[in-house]
């Protein structure tokens, strides 16, 4: 594609060369520069792409997109813009022929619940026969294909490329987790979203490379509602009015509040071996009794937001009910079917706060015993281990302490640190250093009515030991153990 075509929605100044040059690809990582590409000099928290401008030209870049002056020799065109991050979004959209215009686009922002809400909407759309792709914490998912990403909201080039692949594979919708950092750094610019969802707001992501204070954090989340046609907002959250005060979109609300457009009432927990969920009555713009296959009262909010989006898309009640009744989120209180009258689930909880949240939620189901299998990462602050040990000791009937990404530390040293925390409680525990053996122990010693949570790995499919990531998927380990037991 010609450089002038790629720049058609961008204000720019030609510093040297010309815009009548063919561009083979767009690159923002100097290590990936190839002959004929346009190299975009991004400024990050730790690095500045302008420092690699000459290196990019030497590798064959046909054009440089810069916001600072650069002194380079060679034949590459040099194009100056105000903000290279913002420009990356618009030139990427143009390079991939504006795929967002061919999709129904849905963005979810909020401190918690983004991943689950994305999964709920995707599942409902599947039940309605609408193929969709997703972008978020779990990576980019297009059909059965998973593309791993480094960030919840990847750089705009990756988002635009993913949407083009979604369109080409027959997707009609795209659902993305729009993190506050992603919004701040223009990663979802150049997309006019059909729907934006606000789940909730609480303290997170302050300091360092993220947000300087809570005010900026909130302002970044609020950006979404200047980028969408309709906002679906949690009216029960104390910050909802601040989030929407400068919104340019239509607003609909969800929550337990009587004024909510999609209102929940009479929520109650559902429990049987191999199934934990929640049920509620929906009133307002839709009326029905809803069952959700994800545990905890909090799941009602995620379900309401998903219903709000899908109702606006014209999805019928049958698909909504079926989708929520059968939804599963990989690594988020994900129930794994096993023989026996107990419940086994996998969750990503890998620090004290996330463990507190999941174990408190599971406690509400009054299990015979709540058993928590967990470890702690190596080469990380020891205080995390103490806190995790204390949290599990306090909230679990039995803690099974094992390995979890020991990295360059000895597993037994990490376990001793976890025990320091557990010893502050009267919680029972056993130590089984090998994770597969620990899972086997849990399954072999399960009693009727137990809830067993394998905490820490979640969607991860590796174990990091001595700098090497070894493949390890807990779902596969469970299947192997059951097969070894002849079950």
C-alpha positions as CSV (number, residue, x, y, z in Angstrom):
1,X,0.0,0.0,0.0
2,X,1.2,3.5,-0.8
3,X,2.4,5.6,2.2
4,X,0.1,8.4,1.2
5,X,-2.9,6.1,1.3
6,X,-1.8,4.8,4.8
7,X,-1.6,8.4,6.0
8,X,-4.9,9.5,4.5
9,X,-6.6,9.9,8.0
10,X,-3.5,11.4,9.7
11,X,-2.2,14.9,9.8
12,X,1.5,14.9,8.9
13,X,4.5,16.8,7.7
14,X,7.0,15.4,5.1
15,X,10.5,16.0,6.5
16,X,12.3,14.2,3.8
17,X,11.6,11.9,0.9
18,X,8.0,11.6,-0.4
19,X,4.8,9.9,0.4
20,X,4.6,8.1,-3.0
21,X,6.4,5.0,-1.7
22,X,5.2,1.5,-1.4
23,X,4.9,0.1,2.1
24,X,5.1,-3.6,2.8
25,X,4.1,-3.6,6.5
26,X,4.0,-1.4,9.6
27,X,6.5,-2.1,12.4
28,X,7.0,-0.4,15.8
29,X,9.7,-2.9,17.2
30,X,13.1,-2.2,15.6
31,X,14.0,-5.8,15.9
32,X,11.2,-6.7,13.5
33,X,12.1,-4.2,10.8
34,X,12.2,-5.6,7.3
35,X,12.9,-4.1,3.9
36,X,10.0,-1.9,2.6
37,X,8.2,-1.4,6.0
38,X,7.2,1.8,7.7
39,X,8.9,2.1,11.1
40,X,6.8,3.9,13.7
41,X,8.9,5.4,16.5
42,X,6.9,4.9,19.7
43,X,7.8,6.4,23.0
44,X,7.3,3.9,25.9
45,X,7.9,4.1,29.6
46,X,11.3,2.4,29.3
47,X,12.3,3.0,25.7
48,X,12.0,5.4,22.8
49,X,11.8,4.2,19.2
50,X,13.4,7.4,17.9
51,X,16.7,6.0,19.2
52,X,16.4,3.2,16.7
53,X,15.5,5.3,13.7
54,X,18.9,4.9,11.9
55,X,19.0,1.2,12.7
56,X,15.6,0.8,11.1
57,X,16.7,2.7,7.9
58,X,19.9,0.5,7.8
59,X,17.6,-2.6,7.9
60,X,15.6,-1.3,4.9
61,X,12.7,0.6,6.3
62,X,11.1,2.6,3.5
63,X,9.6,5.2,5.9
64,X,10.0,6.5,9.4
65,X,7.0,7.9,11.3
66,X,8.3,10.2,14.0
67,X,7.1,12.8,16.5
68,X,10.6,14.1,17.4
69,X,13.4,15.3,15.1
70,X,15.7,12.5,14.0
71,X,19.1,12.7,12.3
72,X,19.3,9.9,9.8
73,X,21.1,9.1,6.6
74,X,19.6,7.0,3.8
75,X,16.7,7.0,1.4
76,X,13.8,6.5,3.8
77,X,10.9,9.0,3.8
78,X,10.7,10.8,7.2
79,X,7.1,11.7,8.2
80,X,6.4,13.8,11.3
81,X,3.2,13.6,13.3
82,X,2.1,15.0,16.7
83,X,1.7,11.7,18.4
84,X,3.1,8.4,17.0
85,X,1.0,6.2,19.2
86,X,-2.2,7.9,18.0
87,X,-1.0,7.8,14.4
88,X,-0.1,4.1,14.7
89,X,-3.8,3.4,15.3
90,X,-5.0,5.3,12.3
91,X,-2.3,4.2,9.8
92,X,-2.9,0.5,11.0
93,X,-6.6,0.9,10.4
94,X,-6.0,2.2,6.9
95,X,-3.3,-0.5,6.2
96,X,-5.8,-3.3,7.1
97,X,-8.7,-1.5,5.2
98,X,-10.6,-0.4,8.2
99,X,-11.9,-3.8,9.4
100,X,-13.9,-2.3,12.3
101,X,-16.4,-1.1,9.7
102,X,-17.2,-4.7,8.8
103,X,-17.8,-5.8,12.4
104,X,-20.1,-5.1,15.3
105,X,-17.5,-3.8,17.8
106,X,-17.9,-4.1,21.5
107,X,-15.4,-2.8,24.2
108,X,-15.5,-3.6,27.9
109,X,-13.8,-1.4,30.4
110,X,-13.7,-1.5,34.2
111,X,-11.4,-2.7,37.0
112,X,-12.9,-6.2,37.3
113,X,-15.1,-8.4,35.2
114,X,-13.8,-7.6,31.7
115,X,-12.6,-11.1,30.8
116,X,-15.8,-12.8,32.1
117,X,-18.0,-10.3,30.3
118,X,-16.2,-10.8,27.0
119,X,-16.7,-14.5,27.4
120,X,-20.4,-14.1,28.2
121,X,-21.1,-12.0,25.2
122,X,-19.1,-14.3,22.9
123,X,-21.0,-17.3,24.2
124,X,-24.4,-15.7,23.7
125,X,-23.5,-14.6,20.2
126,X,-22.4,-18.2,19.4
127,X,-25.8,-19.5,20.6
128,X,-27.4,-17.0,18.2
129,X,-25.3,-18.3,15.4
130,X,-23.0,-15.2,15.2
131,X,-19.3,-15.9,14.9
132,X,-17.2,-13.5,16.9
133,X,-13.6,-12.9,17.8
134,X,-12.2,-11.6,21.1
135,X,-9.2,-9.7,22.3
136,X,-8.1,-9.5,26.0
137,X,-6.3,-11.1,28.9
138,X,-6.6,-14.6,27.4
139,X,-5.1,-13.4,24.1
140,X,-6.6,-12.9,20.6
141,X,-9.1,-15.7,19.9
142,X,-10.5,-16.2,16.4
143,X,-12.5,-19.4,16.2
144,X,-10.4,-22.1,17.7
145,X,-7.2,-20.2,17.2
146,X,-5.4,-18.5,20.1
147,X,-2.8,-15.8,19.5
148,X,-0.9,-15.0,22.7
149,X,-0.4,-11.3,23.5
150,X,1.6,-9.4,26.1
151,X,-1.0,-6.9,27.1
152,X,-4.7,-7.1,28.0
153,X,-5.3,-4.6,25.2
154,X,-2.5,-5.1,22.6
155,X,-0.9,-2.3,20.5
156,X,-3.3,-0.8,17.9
157,X,-1.5,-2.5,15.0
158,X,-2.2,-6.0,16.6
159,X,-5.8,-5.0,17.2
160,X,-6.4,-3.9,13.6
161,X,-4.6,-6.9,12.2
162,X,-6.7,-9.2,14.4
163,X,-9.9,-7.6,13.3
164,X,-8.9,-8.0,9.6
165,X,-8.3,-11.7,10.3
166,X,-11.7,-12.0,12.1
167,X,-13.5,-10.5,9.1
168,X,-11.6,-12.8,6.7
169,X,-12.5,-15.9,8.8
170,X,-16.2,-15.0,8.8
171,X,-16.6,-13.2,12.1
172,X,-19.4,-10.7,12.4
173,X,-18.5,-9.2,15.8
174,X,-15.4,-8.3,17.8
175,X,-15.3,-8.0,21.6
176,X,-12.3,-6.4,23.3
177,X,-11.1,-5.7,26.8
178,X,-10.3,-2.0,26.7
179,X,-7.9,-1.5,29.6
180,X,-7.3,1.9,31.0
181,X,-3.7,1.7,29.8
182,X,-4.9,0.6,26.3
183,X,-7.2,3.7,26.2
184,X,-4.5,6.0,27.6
185,X,-2.0,4.8,24.9
186,X,-4.5,5.1,22.0
187,X,-4.5,1.3,21.3
188,X,-8.2,1.3,20.5
189,X,-8.2,4.7,18.6
190,X,-9.5,4.6,15.0
191,X,-12.4,2.4,16.1
192,X,-15.9,3.8,16.5
193,X,-17.3,1.2,18.8
194,X,-20.9,0.2,18.5
195,X,-21.1,-0.6,22.2
196,X,-19.0,0.3,25.3
197,X,-19.5,-1.4,28.7
198,X,-18.5,-0.1,32.1
199,X,-18.3,-2.9,34.7
200,X,-17.1,-1.2,37.9
201,X,-14.3,1.0,39.3
202,X,-12.0,0.3,42.2
203,X,-8.3,0.9,43.3
204,X,-5.9,-0.6,40.8
205,X,-3.0,0.2,38.4
206,X,-1.6,3.2,40.2
207,X,2.1,4.2,40.0
208,X,5.0,3.3,37.8
209,X,4.3,2.8,34.1
210,X,0.5,2.9,34.7
211,X,-1.5,5.8,36.1
212,X,-0.1,8.6,38.3
213,X,-3.3,8.6,40.5
214,X,-6.9,7.4,40.7
215,X,-8.2,10.5,38.9
216,X,-6.2,9.7,35.8
217,X,-7.2,6.0,36.1
218,X,-10.9,7.0,36.0
219,X,-10.4,9.6,33.2
220,X,-8.8,6.9,31.0
221,X,-11.7,4.5,31.5
222,X,-14.1,7.3,30.7
223,X,-12.5,7.8,27.3
224,X,-14.3,4.8,26.0
225,X,-17.6,6.6,26.2
226,X,-16.4,9.2,23.7
227,X,-15.5,6.4,21.3
228,X,-18.8,4.4,21.1
229,X,-22.3,4.8,19.9
230,X,-24.0,3.4,23.0
231,X,-22.7,2.9,26.5
232,X,-24.0,0.1,28.8
233,X,-23.2,1.3,32.4
234,X,-23.3,-0.2,35.9
235,X,-25.6,2.2,37.7
236,X,-24.9,0.6,41.0
237,X,-21.2,1.6,40.9
238,X,-20.5,4.8,42.8
239,X,-18.4,6.3,40.0
240,X,-20.9,5.7,37.1
241,X,-21.8,9.4,36.8
242,X,-18.2,10.5,36.7
243,X,-17.5,7.9,34.1
244,X,-20.3,9.2,31.9
245,X,-20.3,13.0,32.6
246,X,-18.4,13.8,29.3
247,X,-19.8,10.9,27.3
248,X,-20.9,11.5,23.7
249,X,-22.8,8.3,23.4
250,X,-26.3,7.2,24.3
251,X,-26.5,5.6,27.8
252,X,-28.3,2.6,29.1
253,X,-27.9,1.2,32.6
254,X,-27.8,-2.1,34.4
255,X,-27.8,-3.1,38.1
256,X,-30.1,-3.8,41.0
257,X,-31.2,-0.2,41.1
258,X,-34.9,0.3,40.3
259,X,-34.0,2.9,37.7
260,X,-31.8,0.5,35.8
261,X,-32.7,-0.3,32.2
262,X,-31.7,-4.0,32.7
263,X,-32.5,-4.7,36.4
264,X,-31.7,-7.8,38.5
265,X,-33.6,-8.9,41.6
266,X,-34.0,-12.0,43.7
267,X,-30.5,-13.3,43.0
268,X,-29.6,-16.6,44.7
269,X,-26.7,-19.1,44.4
270,X,-27.1,-22.4,42.5
271,X,-25.0,-25.4,43.5
272,X,-24.7,-29.1,42.7
273,X,-21.7,-31.4,42.2
274,X,-19.8,-30.1,39.1
275,X,-21.9,-26.9,38.9
276,X,-21.7,-23.6,40.7
277,X,-23.7,-20.6,39.5
278,X,-26.2,-17.9,40.3
279,X,-29.8,-17.2,39.3
280,X,-31.7,-13.9,39.1
281,X,-34.9,-12.3,37.8
282,X,-34.4,-9.8,35.0
283,X,-36.8,-6.9,34.4
284,X,-36.8,-3.6,32.5
285,X,-36.1,-3.7,28.8
286,X,-36.1,-7.6,28.9
287,X,-38.0,-9.9,31.4
288,X,-36.8,-13.4,32.1
289,X,-35.4,-15.8,34.8
290,X,-31.7,-16.1,34.2
291,X,-29.2,-18.9,35.3
292,X,-25.5,-18.1,35.0
293,X,-22.9,-20.9,35.0
294,X,-20.2,-18.8,36.8
295,X,-20.3,-18.7,40.7
296,X,-20.8,-15.7,42.9
297,X,-23.3,-12.8,43.3
298,X,-20.9,-10.7,41.3
299,X,-21.6,-12.8,38.2
300,X,-25.0,-11.1,38.1
301,X,-23.4,-7.8,37.1
302,X,-21.3,-9.3,34.3
303,X,-24.4,-11.2,33.0
304,X,-26.5,-8.0,33.1
305,X,-23.8,-6.1,31.0
306,X,-23.7,-9.0,28.5
307,X,-27.5,-9.0,28.3
308,X,-27.5,-5.2,27.8
309,X,-25.2,-5.5,24.8
310,X,-26.9,-8.5,23.2
311,X,-30.4,-7.1,23.7
312,X,-29.3,-4.0,21.8
313,X,-28.0,-6.2,19.0
314,X,-31.4,-7.8,18.8
315,X,-30.4,-11.2,20.1
316,X,-33.4,-13.2,21.3
317,X,-34.1,-14.4,24.8
318,X,-33.4,-18.0,24.0
319,X,-29.8,-17.4,22.9
320,X,-29.2,-15.2,25.9
321,X,-30.5,-17.8,28.3
322,X,-28.6,-20.6,26.7
323,X,-25.4,-18.6,26.4
324,X,-25.3,-17.6,30.1
325,X,-26.3,-21.1,31.3
326,X,-23.4,-22.7,29.4
327,X,-20.6,-20.0,29.5
328,X,-17.2,-20.9,30.8
329,X,-14.1,-18.7,31.1
330,X,-10.8,-20.4,30.8
331,X,-8.9,-20.1,34.1
332,X,-11.6,-18.0,35.9
333,X,-13.4,-20.3,38.4
334,X,-13.4,-22.7,35.5
335,X,-15.1,-26.0,36.5
336,X,-13.5,-29.2,35.2
337,X,-15.9,-32.1,34.9
338,X,-14.7,-35.1,37.1
339,X,-16.4,-38.2,38.3
340,X,-17.6,-38.1,41.9
341,X,-19.8,-35.8,44.0
342,X,-17.3,-33.0,44.4
343,X,-16.5,-29.9,42.4
344,X,-13.0,-29.2,40.9
345,X,-12.2,-25.9,39.4
346,X,-9.2,-23.9,38.1
347,X,-8.7,-20.2,38.8
348,X,-6.0,-17.7,38.1
349,X,-5.9,-16.3,41.6
350,X,-2.1,-15.8,42.2
351,X,-1.9,-13.2,45.0
352,X,-3.6,-12.7,48.3
353,X,-6.3,-10.3,47.1
354,X,-7.4,-12.5,44.2
355,X,-7.3,-15.6,46.5
356,X,-9.4,-13.7,49.1
357,X,-12.0,-12.9,46.4
358,X,-12.4,-16.4,44.9
359,X,-12.3,-18.2,48.3
360,X,-14.8,-15.9,49.8
361,X,-17.1,-16.4,46.8
362,X,-16.8,-20.2,47.1
363,X,-17.4,-20.2,50.8
364,X,-20.9,-18.8,50.1
365,X,-21.7,-22.2,48.6
366,X,-21.3,-23.9,51.9
367,X,-19.0,-26.7,50.7
368,X,-18.4,-29.8,52.9
369,X,-14.7,-28.7,52.7
370,X,-13.0,-25.9,50.7
371,X,-9.6,-27.2,49.6
372,X,-7.1,-24.8,48.0
373,X,-4.1,-26.0,46.0
374,X,-1.6,-23.3,45.4
375,X,2.1,-22.3,45.2
376,X,3.9,-19.0,44.7
377,X,6.2,-17.6,42.1
378,X,9.9,-17.5,42.5
379,X,12.0,-14.3,42.3
380,X,9.1,-12.3,43.5
381,X,8.6,-10.5,46.9
382,X,8.4,-12.9,49.8
383,X,5.6,-10.9,51.4
384,X,3.3,-12.2,48.7
385,X,4.0,-15.8,49.8
386,X,3.3,-14.9,53.5
387,X,0.0,-13.2,52.5
388,X,-1.1,-16.1,50.3
389,X,-0.4,-18.6,53.0
390,X,-2.3,-16.6,55.6
391,X,-5.3,-16.1,53.2
392,X,-5.6,-19.7,52.3
393,X,-5.0,-20.8,56.0
394,X,-7.8,-18.5,57.1
395,X,-10.4,-19.3,54.4
396,X,-9.7,-23.0,53.4
397,X,-10.4,-26.1,55.3
398,X,-7.3,-27.6,53.8
399,X,-4.4,-26.0,51.9
400,X,-2.3,-28.1,49.5
401,X,1.0,-26.3,49.0
402,X,2.8,-27.0,45.8
403,X,4.9,-25.4,43.0
404,X,4.0,-22.5,40.7
405,X,6.6,-20.9,38.4
406,X,9.5,-21.4,40.9
407,X,11.8,-19.7,38.3
408,X,15.4,-19.6,39.7
409,X,14.4,-20.4,43.3
410,X,14.1,-23.8,45.1
411,X,10.5,-24.9,45.4
412,X,11.0,-26.0,49.0
413,X,12.3,-22.5,50.0
414,X,9.2,-20.9,48.5
415,X,7.0,-23.4,50.3
416,X,8.7,-22.6,53.6
417,X,7.8,-19.0,53.1
418,X,4.2,-19.9,52.4
419,X,4.1,-21.9,55.6
420,X,5.2,-18.7,57.5
421,X,1.8,-17.2,56.5
422,X,-0.2,-20.4,57.1
423,X,1.2,-20.7,60.6
424,X,-0.4,-17.4,61.5
425,X,-3.7,-19.3,61.3
426,X,-5.0,-22.6,62.5
427,X,-5.6,-23.8,59.0
428,X,-4.7,-27.4,58.1
429,X,-2.2,-28.0,55.3
430,X,-0.2,-30.6,53.4
431,X,2.9,-30.1,51.3
432,X,3.1,-31.9,47.9
433,X,5.9,-30.2,45.9
434,X,5.1,-31.6,42.5
435,X,2.0,-30.0,41.0
436,X,0.7,-33.1,39.3
437,X,1.1,-35.1,42.4
438,X,-0.7,-32.4,44.4
439,X,-3.6,-32.5,42.0
440,X,-3.7,-36.3,42.3
441,X,-3.7,-35.9,46.1
442,X,-6.8,-33.6,45.9
443,X,-8.7,-35.9,43.6
444,X,-7.9,-39.1,45.6
445,X,-8.9,-37.5,48.9
446,X,-12.0,-35.7,47.8
447,X,-15.1,-36.1,49.8
448,X,-18.8,-35.7,48.8
449,X,-19.6,-32.0,48.7
450,X,-16.0,-30.7,48.6
451,X,-15.0,-27.8,46.4
452,X,-11.4,-28.0,45.3
453,X,-9.8,-25.0,43.7
454,X,-6.5,-25.2,41.8
455,X,-5.3,-21.7,42.2
456,X,-2.5,-19.8,40.4
457,X,-2.2,-21.1,36.9
458,X,-5.6,-20.3,35.4
459,X,-5.3,-20.0,31.6
460,X,-1.5,-20.5,31.8
461,X,-0.2,-23.6,30.1
462,X,3.4,-23.7,31.4
463,X,5.5,-24.1,34.4
464,X,8.6,-21.9,34.5
465,X,11.7,-23.6,36.1
466,X,15.2,-22.3,35.9
467,X,14.5,-19.9,33.1
468,X,12.7,-22.5,31.0
469,X,8.9,-22.6,30.4
470,X,7.8,-26.2,30.4
471,X,4.4,-27.1,28.9
472,X,1.9,-27.8,31.7
473,X,-1.8,-27.5,31.3
474,X,-3.8,-28.4,34.4
475,X,-6.7,-29.7,32.3
476,X,-4.3,-32.2,30.7
477,X,-2.9,-33.2,34.1
478,X,-6.4,-33.9,35.4
479,X,-7.3,-36.0,32.4
480,X,-4.0,-37.9,32.8
481,X,-4.7,-38.6,36.5
482,X,-8.2,-39.8,35.8
483,X,-7.0,-42.1,33.0
484,X,-4.3,-43.5,35.3
485,X,-7.0,-44.2,37.9
486,X,-9.1,-45.9,35.3
487,X,-11.9,-43.3,35.5
